[in-house]
Amino acid sequence: TADAKLLTQIGHAICLYETPTGQLWIGTYGHGVVCYDMSKKEHCAYTMKDGLPSNDVLAIIADEEGNLWMSTSFGIVRYSPKTKKFLPIFESDGPEGLQFHEKAVGHQRNGVILFGGNHGVSYLHPRHVQDPSAQLRIVLKELQVNNKRQTATEGILSLPLDDTEHIKLQHDENTFS
């Protein structure tokens, strides 16, 4: 039953975090994170299939906007209750290492969140962490077809390249860059 599965999941509990809206978030070993809505008496579980970097959720804390930040045995992740999506934060994004310790979490008055791990204390400011998919925009500056530069006045373009939404090539225009 669902209750038996919940008991198995929370039987491996590592950390707890209660939100102001009455949700109890339970970080577990091997079962990801469980969200239990205490007023509705409902729960849901999130695992690597849902975007966690690891199913070992070691510490949980919220930022000023209500996003949840979790350390795992393979990096940090931000959970947005608004979008219900996870954004993994790996070493290249700033944290020192990927392995973190149980319940080693805190925050400073200025909003900076701290996580303790094998490589010391990692800190991040939630406002400075951006979703990479939201900030990437591909811009083409030049188009060449069959080694000939294409412009709005010469070639296949009817508008400047950065205003062009579609490009149609003929069968003999098979090399482009």
Buried (B, 14 or more C-beta within 10 A) or exposed (E): EEEEEBEEBBEBBBBEBEBEEEBBBBBBBEBBBBBBBEEEEEBEBBBEEBBBBBBBBBBBBBBEEEBBBBBBBBBBBBBBBEEEEBBBBEEEBBBBEBBBBBBBBBBEEEBBBBBBBEEEEBBBEBEEBEEEEEEEEEEEEEBEBEEEEBEEEEBBBEEEBEEBEEBEEEEEBEEBE
